[in-house]
Each structure stands twice: as C-alpha cells, then as structure tokens.
Amino acid sequence: MNNTPQRGMNLTQQVAETLGNAIIKGIYGSHNPVPSEAIICEQMQVSRSAAREAVKSLAAKGLITSRARQGIRVLPETEWNLFDADVLRWIRDSNPTLELLREFTELRVAMEPEAAMLAAQRQNREKIAAIGSALERMAKAEDGLDDPLEADIAFHLSILNASENRFFMQLGRIIDTTLRVSIRFTNMRTGVKAGVYTDHKKIYDAIAANQPSEAAEHASSLMEGALNTITSALEEGNK
C-alpha cells in the first residue's frame, strides 16, 4: 500500500486518498478485500482514529461498506457517488473504462445542448464574453500559444455558467473531469490534437446571436460526435 504523504492533507485524508485510489483502480474488490482498520494502521503507520475516519469517509462516498464481523467490503460501481469531487478525481487518474467514458459522454449529450440553448436565451453579455474569451484561447491553442485541453474545458464550462442554471453550473466539476478524460481519448482516436475551433465557434456564434435552437443543435452535433467515437471503439473491442 502506498504510504507517500500527500501535501496539504491530514492523516485521515491521506489514508482515504490511498484507499480510494486503490479501490477505483480495482486493486481492492471482491477478489482482494480492503484491509481491516487494524491492518491499515499497521501498514500506513497511522492511528486507529485516522483509519476509522478514513473508512467512514469512503463509506459516505459509496465506495465501501464497513460492518462488525463482516469487515470492509467494496461496493459495486453503481453505488459510487460519481458526483463526489474525490471520486471524480480518482476516476480521472485511473484510466477509466470506455463504458464509463460512454456514460459520462451520454450525460454531456443530454445536458450541454440545453445549457447552450439557455445561454442563448438569457443573454448575459458578460458571461457570453467569457465564452468568447475561451474560444480565443482555443484559436491560440491551434497555433501552439495556449493549452488546448484547458482552453477546450474553459469553453464548455463557460457555457454552463452562461446558462444561469445553478444545477448545470454545479455540474461543471463532473464535466471538467469528463472532458479531461474523454478529450484525451477522442483526440488520440481521431488524430486531432485540440478541440476543433470551427465547431466550437458555431456554438458561440449562435449563443451570441440569441439563436437558442441553433446553439443547441451545434452543441448536440459536437457531443454526438464525441459519443460516436467512443461507441465505435467499444464496438470494435467487442468484436
């Protein structure tokens, strides 16, 4: 078990970080149970209270269940809280499966066109300007003058913000994680090194021009393209 201290984390957080990463990566599961609190204390050289609080934290995230005489058991992925910031980060760093990537992208297909439509309807000029700034970063990224991934993410998060829907805005964290994983995969798959500027500009232009239907249509086309790339890879893998 990795016992490398994490900067800025207390002992309880360090234990949860190590165990959470191991669970997400499949090191622990039905084939290899999570060690007992006593063994965690011994292996990680932490107090019983630190181990106990870490186990409680992971249980609250839906990763495990811990009961007397039954030990610590990893729960199925369907029980994991995929909206939890730590769980999302561990998934991002774990090289997630194509199946999970597809499900993440299906969420984007359902949500982002609606967010683009709302942004076009509500016309918050300051927030639309932020979308435009992100688009400019994407243009610079094509010339090697900005980070293509960060520019792409900034664009999509700016649209969520411009939707002025608080639920969409708070889902920005999961979209951030999804993009960091899925863009890396789809770009590698298609041979494109950065988000295609022209496709994103169509979305921005429709939002800025107060054209809700067009904004949703262009966003849907972009999302469906990413989903089709992942679905094709899954189908090839199943042959």
RODRENFI-421339 format. One record per residue: residue in one letter; residue number from 1; x, y, z of N, C-alpha, C in turn. Coordinates in steps of 0.02 Angstrom, whole numbers. Example, Ala and Ser with C-alpha at 12.3 -4.5 7.8 and 13.67 -1.06 7.14 Angstrom:
! residues 2
DRENVO aa   i    n_u    n_v    n_w   ca_u   ca_v   ca_w    c_u    c_v    c_w
DRENVO  A   1    660   -284    390    615   -225    390    660   -165    390
DRENVO  S   2    642   -112    354    684    -53    357    645      2    394
//
This chain:
! residues 239
DRENVO aa   i    n_u    n_v    n_w   ca_u   ca_v   ca_w    c_u    c_v    c_w
DRENVO  M   1     42    -60      0      0      0      0     44     62      0
DRENVO  N   2     28    109    -43     67    170    -48     58    212     15
DRENVO  N   3    114    231     46    111    270    107    144    338     97
DRENVO  T   4    146    362     35    177    426     20    132    483     46
DRENVO  P   5    158    527     89    117    582    115     93    627     59
DRENVO  Q   6     31    650     65      2    696     16      5    766     44
DRENVO  R   7     34    813      6     42    881     29    -26    912     44
DRENVO  G   8    -31    945    102    -92    980    120   -146    936    148
DRENVO  M   9   -133    871    156   -184    825    182   -165    804    253
DRENVO  N  10   -216    797    296   -203    769    362   -200    692    356
DRENVO  L  11   -187    659    411   -178    586    408   -241    550    383
DRENVO  T  12   -298    572    407   -361    540    385   -369    546    310
DRENVO  Q  13   -356    605    283   -363    617    211   -312    577    172
DRENVO  Q  14   -252    569    200   -201    529    165   -222    456    159
DRENVO  V  15   -251    430    214   -274    360    213   -331    353    162
DRENVO  A  16   -379    399    164   -435    396    117   -411    402     45
DRENVO  E  17   -362    445     34   -334    454    -34   -303    389    -59
DRENVO  T  18   -263    357    -18   -229    296    -38   -279    240    -51
DRENVO  L  19   -326    231     -5   -375    177    -12   -424    192    -70
DRENVO  G  20   -446    255    -76   -492    272   -129   -463    260   -198
DRENVO  N  21   -401    282   -207   -367    270   -271   -363    196   -286
DRENVO  A  22   -345    156   -235   -337     84   -245   -404     51   -263
DRENVO  I  23   -458     74   -232   -524     46   -247   -544     63   -319
DRENVO  I  24   -537    126   -338   -557    146   -405   -517    109   -458
DRENVO  K  25   -452     97   -444   -409     63   -492   -419    -13   -493
DRENVO  G  26   -462    -38   -448   -477   -109   -447   -428   -151   -408
DRENVO  I  27   -383   -118   -371   -335   -156   -330   -372   -193   -274
DRENVO  Y  28   -423   -159   -246   -466   -190   -197   -534   -202   -228
DRENVO  G  29   -564   -259   -210   -630   -277   -235   -650   -344   -206
DRENVO  S  30   -696   -378   -239   -717   -444   -214   -660   -494   -215
DRENVO  H  31   -611   -483   -259   -554   -529   -265   -501   -515   -212
DRENVO  N  32   -502   -454   -185   -450   -433   -138   -480   -382    -91
DRENVO  P  33   -506   -403    -34   -541   -358     11   -496   -302     38
DRENVO  V  34   -528   -247     56   -492   -192     89   -469   -217    157
DRENVO  P  35   -407   -202    177   -382   -225    242   -425   -198    300
DRENVO  S  36   -422   -232    355   -457   -209    415   -426   -144    440
DRENVO  E  37   -461   -109    484   -435    -47    511   -369    -60    548
DRENVO  A  38   -364   -116    582   -302   -132    619   -243   -140    571
DRENVO  I  39   -255   -173    515   -201   -182    466   -184   -117    431
DRENVO  I  40   -235    -75    418   -223     -9    389   -177     31    434
DRENVO  C  41   -192     29    499   -150     65    548    -78     42    544
DRENVO  E  42    -69    -24    540     -2    -52    539     35    -36    474
DRENVO  Q  43      0    -43    418     32    -32    354     48     41    340
DRENVO  M  44      3     85    361     11    156    346     39    196    406
DRENVO  Q  45     48    160    461     76    192    521     36    253    542
DRENVO  V  46    -29    242    549    -73    296    572   -113    271    632
DRENVO  S  47   -146    316    666   -185    298    725   -249    263    705
DRENVO  R  48   -279    229    753   -342    194    740   -397    244    722
DRENVO  S  49   -396    303    753   -448    353    738   -441    378    667
DRENVO  A  50   -379    387    642   -368    410    574   -394    358    524
DRENVO  A  51   -380    295    538   -404    241    494   -480    237    495
DRENVO  R  52   -509    243    555   -582    238    561   -617    294    524
DRENVO  E  53   -591    356    531   -622    413    498   -615    408    422
DRENVO  A  54   -559    380    399   -549    371    327   -599    321    299
DRENVO  V  55   -610    268    336   -658    216    315   -728    247    313
DRENVO  K  56   -745    288    363   -811    321    363   -818    367    303
DRENVO  S  57   -764    401    286   -766    447    229   -779    409    164
DRENVO  L  58   -745    353    154   -754    313     93   -823    282     91
DRENVO  A  59   -850    264    149   -918    237    152   -969    291    131
DRENVO  A  60   -957    352    153  -1002    407    135  -1000    422     60
DRENVO  K  61   -945    406     28   -938    416    -45   -967    357    -84
DRENVO  G  62   -992    306    -48  -1023    249    -81   -974    197   -107
DRENVO  L  63   -911    202    -88   -861    155   -113   -860     90    -74
DRENVO  I  64   -873     94     -9   -867     34     33   -924     32     84
DRENVO  T  65   -930    -25    115   -972    -33    174   -930    -67    227
DRENVO  S  66   -938    -47    289   -898    -75    344   -945    -93    401
DRENVO  R  67   -946   -158    416   -990   -182    470   -951   -230    515
DRENVO  A  68   -971   -230    577   -939   -275    626   -948   -347    603
DRENVO  R  69   -894   -385    609   -891   -457    592   -897   -471    517
DRENVO  Q  70   -907   -418    477   -910   -427    405   -850   -395    370
DRENVO  G  71   -815   -351    405   -758   -318    376   -777   -262    329
DRENVO  I  72   -728   -241    290   -738   -186    242   -748   -216    173
DRENVO  R  73   -804   -199    142   -821   -228     77   -829   -173     25
DRENVO  V  74   -797   -183    -33   -804   -135    -88   -872   -143   -120
DRENVO  L  75   -907    -88   -129   -974    -89   -159   -969    -87   -236
DRENVO  P  76  -1022   -110   -270  -1022   -106   -343  -1017    -34   -367
DRENVO  E  77   -993    -24   -428   -984     43   -455  -1050     81   -457
DRENVO  T  78  -1106     45   -463  -1170     79   -466  -1186    115   -401
DRENVO  E  79  -1152     98   -347  -1163    130   -282  -1118    190   -271
DRENVO  W  80  -1065    198   -312  -1017    251   -301  -1049    319   -314
DRENVO  N  81  -1031    368   -274  -1055    436   -285  -1011    470   -337
DRENVO  L  82  -1033    466   -399   -993    491   -455   -991    567   -458
DRENVO  F  83  -1030    600   -416  -1029    673   -413   -984    699   -358
DRENVO  D  84   -955    654   -319   -909    674   -266   -842    696   -297
DRENVO  A  85   -815    751   -272   -754    779   -302   -696    730   -299
DRENVO  D  86   -687    696   -243   -631    649   -237   -641    589   -283
DRENVO  V  87   -701    562   -284   -715    504   -327   -703    522   -401
DRENVO  L  88   -725    580   -420   -713    603   -489   -639    608   -504
DRENVO  R  89   -602    636   -457   -530    643   -468   -496    576   -471
DRENVO  W  90   -515    529   -429   -485    462   -431   -502    427   -496
DRENVO  I  91   -563    436   -520   -583    406   -584   -541    436   -640
DRENVO  R  92   -533    502   -639   -494    537   -690   -423    509   -695
DRENVO  D  93   -394    494   -637   -324    472   -635   -316    397   -644
DRENVO  S  94   -371    361   -653   -367    288   -652   -372    255   -721
DRENVO  N  95   -372    295   -775   -382    268   -842   -448    230   -846
DRENVO  P  96   -505    266   -840   -570    235   -837   -587    195   -900
DRENVO  T  97   -635    150   -892   -655    107   -948   -693    147  -1000
DRENVO  L  98   -695    119  -1061   -734    151  -1114   -808    153  -1097
DRENVO  E  99   -831    102  -1060   -902    101  -1040   -919    162   -996
DRENVO  L 100   -874    177   -949   -885    235   -906   -879    300   -946
DRENVO  L 101   -831    302   -992   -824    361  -1035   -888    372  -1076
DRENVO  R 102   -917    318  -1100   -979    325  -1139  -1034    353  -1096
DRENVO  E 103  -1039    329  -1034  -1092    354   -990  -1081    427   -972
DRENVO  F 104  -1019    446   -960  -1004    516   -948  -1025    559  -1008
DRENVO  T 105  -1009    535  -1068  -1023    574  -1128  -1098    576  -1142
DRENVO  E 106  -1134    523  -1124  -1207    525  -1131  -1237    579  -1087
DRENVO  L 107  -1207    590  -1028  -1230    645   -985  -1219    712  -1020
DRENVO  R 108  -1162    720  -1052  -1148    782  -1088  -1197    792  -1146
DRENVO  V 109  -1213    738  -1182  -1260    742  -1237  -1328    767  -1213
DRENVO  A 110  -1348    744  -1153  -1412    763  -1126  -1413    834  -1098
DRENVO  M 111  -1356    858  -1074  -1354    920  -1036  -1328    980  -1075
DRENVO  E 112  -1273    972  -1111  -1239   1031  -1139  -1279   1066  -1194
DRENVO  P 113  -1315   1032  -1238  -1357   1069  -1286  -1409   1112  -1251
DRENVO  E 114  -1438   1086  -1197  -1487   1125  -1160  -1454   1186  -1128
DRENVO  A 115  -1393   1177  -1102  -1357   1234  -1072  -1342   1287  -1125
DRENVO  A 116  -1323   1265  -1185  -1308   1312  -1239  -1372   1350  -1258
DRENVO  M 117  -1428   1316  -1260  -1491   1348  -1277  -1509   1401  -1225
DRENVO  L 118  -1501   1384  -1161  -1517   1431  -1107  -1470   1491  -1110
DRENVO  A 119  -1406   1479  -1125  -1358   1534  -1130  -1379   1583  -1185
DRENVO  A 120  -1403   1555  -1240  -1426   1598  -1296  -1489   1637  -1278
DRENVO  Q 121  -1532   1606  -1238  -1595   1639  -1218  -1583   1694  -1168
DRENVO  R 122  -1539   1681  -1120  -1532   1727  -1063  -1486   1786  -1076
DRENVO  Q 123  -1442   1778  -1124  -1403   1835  -1150  -1369   1876  -1096
DRENVO  N 124  -1335   1842  -1049  -1292   1877  -1002  -1228   1894  -1040
DRENVO  R 125  -1221   1958  -1059  -1167   1976  -1104  -1098   1965  -1073
DRENVO  E 126  -1092   1975  -1008  -1028   1964   -975  -1008   1890   -979
DRENVO  K 127  -1057   1847   -968  -1042   1775   -969  -1032   1750  -1041
DRENVO  I 128  -1067   1780  -1088  -1056   1762  -1158   -986   1784  -1180
DRENVO  A 129   -964   1841  -1153   -896   1865  -1169   -845   1815  -1143
DRENVO  A 130   -859   1783  -1087   -813   1732  -1060   -809   1672  -1107
DRENVO  I 131   -865   1654  -1138   -864   1600  -1188   -820   1621  -1246
DRENVO  G 132   -827   1684  -1268   -787   1709  -1322   -713   1709  -1306
DRENVO  S 133   -696   1726  -1244   -626   1725  -1223   -597   1655  -1225
DRENVO  A 134   -638   1606  -1204   -616   1537  -1206   -606   1514  -1279
DRENVO  L 135   -650   1538  -1322   -644   1522  -1394   -579   1551  -1422
DRENVO  E 136   -562   1612  -1401   -499   1642  -1423   -440   1601  -1400
DRENVO  R 137   -445   1574  -1339   -391   1530  -1314   -385   1468  -1358
DRENVO  M 138   -442   1441  -1381   -440   1383  -1425   -405   1399  -1490
DRENVO  A 139   -418   1459  -1516   -385   1480  -1579   -309   1485  -1567
DRENVO  K 140   -290   1514  -1511   -219   1519  -1495   -187   1450  -1486
DRENVO  A 141   -226   1404  -1458   -201   1336  -1446   -185   1301  -1511
DRENVO  E 142   -223   1315  -1563   -209   1285  -1629   -142   1309  -1657
DRENVO  D 143   -119   1367  -1633    -54   1393  -1654      0   1379  -1601
DRENVO  G 144    -17   1338  -1552     32   1320  -1500     42   1374  -1448
DRENVO  L 145     -4   1422  -1442      5   1478  -1396    -36   1471  -1333
DRENVO  D 146    -72   1417  -1325   -110   1404  -1265   -119   1329  -1257
DRENVO  D 147   -140   1308  -1198   -150   1236  -1186   -217   1215  -1217
DRENVO  P 148   -217   1169  -1265   -279   1151  -1300   -331   1120  -1254
DRENVO  L 149   -311   1078  -1207   -358   1046  -1162   -390   1097  -1116
DRENVO  E 150   -349   1140  -1085   -376   1189  -1038   -422   1239  -1074
DRENVO  A 151   -404   1258  -1136   -446   1303  -1174   -513   1271  -1190
DRENVO  D 152   -512   1208  -1210   -573   1172  -1227   -619   1167  -1165
DRENVO  I 153   -589   1148  -1109   -628   1142  -1047   -658   1210  -1027
DRENVO  A 154   -618   1262  -1032   -642   1329  -1015   -703   1348  -1058
DRENVO  F 155   -702   1329  -1121   -758   1344  -1166   -822   1312  -1141
DRENVO  H 156   -819   1247  -1127   -879   1211  -1107   -904   1233  -1039
DRENVO  L 157   -859   1245   -993   -880   1268   -926   -910   1338   -930
DRENVO  S 158   -885   1379   -975   -913   1447   -982   -985   1444  -1007
DRENVO  I 159  -1000   1395  -1049  -1069   1388  -1073  -1115   1367  -1015
DRENVO  L 160  -1092   1321   -974  -1132   1301   -916  -1145   1362   -872
DRENVO  N 161  -1095   1402   -862  -1102   1462   -820  -1151   1512   -851
DRENVO  A 162  -1147   1519   -917  -1191   1566   -952  -1263   1543   -955
DRENVO  S 163  -1275   1478   -942  -1343   1453   -940  -1383   1483   -883
DRENVO  E 164  -1346   1506   -831  -1376   1535   -770  -1423   1487   -736
DRENVO  N 165  -1412   1423   -748  -1449   1370   -711  -1402   1343   -658
DRENVO  R 166  -1420   1351   -595  -1374   1334   -541  -1357   1259   -540
DRENVO  F 167  -1403   1218   -561  -1389   1146   -562  -1337   1130   -617
DRENVO  F 168  -1346   1160   -676  -1296   1150   -728  -1228   1176   -707
DRENVO  M 169  -1228   1235   -676  -1165   1265   -655  -1129   1221   -605
DRENVO  Q 170  -1166   1189   -559  -1134   1147   -510  -1111   1080   -539
DRENVO  L 171  -1138   1063   -597  -1115   1002   -631  -1050   1014   -670
DRENVO  G 172  -1025   1075   -666   -963   1091   -701   -906   1046   -681
DRENVO  R 173   -904   1025   -618   -849    984   -594   -847    917   -630
DRENVO  I 174   -906    887   -639   -908    822   -672   -893    830   -747
DRENVO  I 175   -913    886   -776   -898    899   -847   -822    909   -855
DRENVO  D 176   -792    944   -807   -720    954   -808   -684    887   -809
DRENVO  T 177   -703    843   -764   -672    776   -761   -684    737   -825
DRENVO  T 178   -746    738   -848   -763    701   -909   -720    725   -968
DRENVO  L 179   -715    790   -975   -676    817  -1030   -603    799  -1026
DRENVO  R 180   -575    801   -966   -504    786   -959   -488    714   -980
DRENVO  V 181   -537    670   -971   -526    600   -991   -548    588  -1063
DRENVO  S 182   -609    611  -1080   -636    594  -1146   -601    630  -1203
DRENVO  I 183   -583    694  -1192   -548    731  -1245   -482    698  -1260
DRENVO  R 184   -447    676  -1207   -383    643  -1217   -392    580  -1260
DRENVO  F 185   -447    544  -1247   -459    482  -1286   -481    498  -1357
DRENVO  T 186   -531    542  -1364   -557    556  -1431   -506    590  -1476
DRENVO  N 187   -464    633  -1447   -412    665  -1487   -361    613  -1512
DRENVO  M 188   -344    566  -1468   -297    513  -1487   -329    469  -1541
DRENVO  R 189   -393    456  -1533   -428    412  -1578   -435    443  -1648
DRENVO  T 190   -451    508  -1649   -463    541  -1713   -401    573  -1743
DRENVO  G 191   -348    577  -1703   -287    609  -1727   -289    685  -1722
DRENVO  V 192   -341    712  -1689   -347    784  -1680   -315    802  -1613
DRENVO  K 193   -270    851  -1613   -233    869  -1553   -270    918  -1509
DRENVO  A 194   -320    952  -1535   -357   1001  -1495   -429   1002  -1519
DRENVO  G 195   -473   1031  -1476   -542   1038  -1496   -546   1079  -1560
DRENVO  V 196   -588   1058  -1607   -593   1091  -1672   -624   1160  -1662
DRENVO  Y 197   -586   1211  -1676   -606   1280  -1665   -671   1297  -1702
DRENVO  T 198   -675   1278  -1765   -733   1298  -1805   -798   1269  -1778
DRENVO  D 199   -796   1207  -1753   -856   1176  -1725   -879   1212  -1662
DRENVO  H 200   -831   1233  -1621   -848   1269  -1560   -871   1340  -1575
DRENVO  K 201   -843   1370  -1628   -863   1438  -1646   -936   1441  -1667
DRENVO  K 202   -960   1388  -1700  -1031   1385  -1719  -1076   1391  -1658
DRENVO  I 203  -1056   1358  -1604  -1096   1361  -1542  -1094   1432  -1514
DRENVO  Y 204  -1034   1460  -1510  -1027   1527  -1483  -1066   1578  -1524
DRENVO  D 205  -1060   1575  -1590  -1094   1623  -1634  -1169   1621  -1623
DRENVO  A 206  -1197   1560  -1616  -1269   1553  -1606  -1290   1581  -1538
DRENVO  I 207  -1249   1569  -1487  -1265   1596  -1421  -1263   1672  -1422
DRENVO  A 208  -1210   1699  -1451  -1201   1772  -1453  -1256   1806  -1494
DRENVO  A 209  -1282   1770  -1544  -1333   1799  -1589  -1404   1786  -1564
DRENVO  N 210  -1410   1760  -1502  -1476   1747  -1473  -1516   1698  -1517
DRENVO  Q 211  -1483   1643  -1535  -1515   1591  -1575  -1514   1525  -1537
DRENVO  P 212  -1562   1516  -1491  -1562   1457  -1446  -1563   1390  -1482
DRENVO  S 213  -1606   1383  -1532  -1612   1319  -1567  -1547   1301  -1603
DRENVO  E 214  -1518   1351  -1635  -1455   1338  -1670  -1399   1322  -1622
DRENVO  A 215  -1397   1356  -1565  -1346   1342  -1515  -1351   1270  -1491
DRENVO  A 216  -1413   1248  -1476  -1424   1179  -1452  -1405   1129  -1507
DRENVO  E 217  -1423   1145  -1569  -1408   1099  -1625  -1333   1090  -1635
DRENVO  H 218  -1296   1145  -1633  -1223   1140  -1643  -1190   1104  -1584
DRENVO  A 219  -1214   1118  -1523  -1186   1084  -1465  -1201   1010  -1467
DRENVO  S 220  -1262    993  -1488  -1282    923  -1494  -1239    886  -1545
DRENVO  S 221  -1225    919  -1601  -1183    888  -1653  -1113    874  -1626
DRENVO  L 222  -1086    921  -1588  -1019    911  -1560  -1018    854  -1510
DRENVO  M 223  -1069    852  -1466  -1072    799  -1415  -1082    731  -1447
DRENVO  E 224  -1126    728  -1497  -1140    664  -1530  -1078    638  -1565
DRENVO  G 225  -1038    683  -1592   -976    661  -1624   -929    627  -1575
DRENVO  A 226   -922    656  -1516   -880    626  -1465   -908    558  -1443
DRENVO  L 227   -975    556  -1434  -1006    493  -1413   -998    439  -1466
DRENVO  N 228  -1004    456  -1529   -997    407  -1584   -926    379  -1585
DRENVO  T 229   -876    422  -1571   -807    399  -1570   -796    346  -1516
DRENVO  I 230   -824    359  -1457   -816    312  -1402   -856    248  -1415
DRENVO  T 231   -917    255  -1441   -959    197  -1456   -927    152  -1508
DRENVO  S 232   -897    182  -1559   -863    143  -1612   -805    103  -1582
DRENVO  A 233   -767    135  -1537   -711    100  -1506   -736     41  -1464
DRENVO  L 234   -792     51  -1430   -821     -4  -1390   -843    -62  -1434
DRENVO  E 235   -875    -46  -1490   -900    -98  -1535   -841   -136  -1565
DRENVO  E 236   -787   -102  -1582   -728   -135  -1608   -698   -182  -1556
DRENVO  G 237   -698   -160  -1494   -669   -200  -1441   -710   -262  -1425
DRENVO  N 238   -776   -260  -1442   -819   -317  -1427   -822   -367  -1484
DRENVO  K 239   -789   -352  -1540   -791   -398  -1597   -744   -457  -1585
//
